[in-house]
Amino acid sequence: MSGRTHARACPERTCVGCRERAAKHDLLRTVLIEGACAPDPRGTLPGRGAYVHPALVCIDTAVRRRAFPRALRAAGPLDTAALRRYVEQAQP
């Protein structure tokens, strides 16, 4: 017996807001589109992505810490209105 398990490993990412590690499917990927943070729920948009929990608390923390421009390697503050609208609509 080799001692290996047949269970698949779940990829993990770090939330740019609260800095906690979570499963990739529990986080929302965001990408930079024309100077704004756009949600990418399917994870198929091209470009560098930053992951955040789909909660307003984490988004506010990331904006306050200036984490989105740093993670997406963009200059200056980014518009997060589309990201905020997406999260507000997704929450019951």
C-alpha positions as CSV (number, residue, x, y, z in Angstrom):
1,M,0.0,0.0,0.0
2,S,1.4,3.4,-1.0
3,G,-0.6,5.3,1.6
4,R,-2.1,7.7,-1.0
5,T,-5.7,8.6,-0.9
6,H,-7.9,8.8,-3.9
7,A,-9.7,11.9,-2.7
8,R,-9.2,14.9,-4.9
9,A,-7.7,18.0,-3.3
10,C,-9.9,21.1,-3.4
11,P,-8.0,24.2,-4.6
12,E,-7.8,27.0,-2.0
13,R,-7.5,30.7,-2.5
14,T,-7.1,33.7,-0.1
15,C,-9.7,36.3,0.3
16,V,-8.2,39.8,-0.4
17,G,-10.6,41.3,2.2
18,C,-10.3,39.2,5.3
19,R,-7.1,37.3,4.3
20,E,-8.7,33.9,5.2
21,R,-8.1,30.9,3.1
22,A,-11.2,29.2,1.7
23,A,-12.1,26.7,-1.0
24,K,-12.0,28.3,-4.5
25,H,-15.7,27.6,-5.1
26,D,-16.7,29.5,-1.9
27,L,-15.0,32.7,-3.1
28,L,-15.9,35.2,-5.9
29,R,-13.3,35.9,-8.5
30,T,-13.0,39.5,-9.7
31,V,-11.1,40.8,-12.7
32,L,-10.1,44.2,-14.0
33,I,-12.2,45.5,-16.9
34,E,-11.7,49.1,-18.0
35,G,-10.6,50.4,-14.6
36,A,-13.3,48.6,-12.6
37,C,-13.6,45.5,-10.6
38,A,-16.0,43.1,-12.4
39,P,-17.4,39.9,-10.8
40,D,-16.5,36.7,-12.6
41,P,-18.7,34.0,-11.0
42,R,-17.8,31.4,-13.6
43,G,-14.1,32.1,-13.5
44,T,-13.7,32.3,-17.2
45,L,-12.9,35.9,-17.9
46,P,-9.4,36.6,-19.1
47,G,-6.8,38.4,-17.0
48,R,-5.5,38.3,-13.5
49,G,-8.0,37.6,-10.8
50,A,-8.5,38.4,-7.2
51,Y,-10.7,36.3,-4.9
52,V,-13.0,37.7,-2.2
53,H,-15.8,36.3,-0.1
54,P,-19.2,37.3,-1.6
55,A,-20.0,39.5,1.4
56,L,-20.1,43.2,1.7
57,V,-17.9,43.1,4.8
58,C,-15.0,41.5,2.9
59,I,-15.5,43.9,-0.1
60,D,-15.4,46.9,2.2
61,T,-12.3,45.7,4.0
62,A,-10.6,45.1,0.7
63,V,-11.4,48.6,-0.5
64,R,-10.2,50.1,2.8
65,R,-6.9,48.2,2.6
66,R,-6.5,49.0,-1.1
67,A,-6.2,45.3,-1.8
68,F,-7.9,45.2,-5.2
69,P,-5.4,47.4,-7.0
70,R,-2.5,45.6,-5.4
71,A,-3.9,42.1,-6.2
72,L,-4.9,43.0,-9.8
73,R,-1.7,45.0,-10.4
74,A,-3.5,48.1,-11.4
75,A,-2.6,51.8,-10.7
76,G,-4.9,53.9,-8.6
77,P,-8.3,53.2,-6.9
78,L,-10.7,51.0,-8.8
79,D,-14.4,51.3,-9.1
80,T,-16.2,48.5,-7.2
81,A,-19.8,49.5,-7.8
82,A,-20.5,46.5,-10.2
83,L,-19.0,44.1,-7.7
84,R,-21.0,45.6,-4.9
85,R,-24.3,45.4,-6.9
86,Y,-23.6,41.7,-7.8
87,V,-23.1,40.8,-4.1
88,E,-26.2,42.7,-3.0
89,Q,-28.3,40.9,-5.6
90,A,-26.9,37.5,-4.7
91,Q,-27.7,37.8,-1.0
92,P,-31.3,36.9,0.1
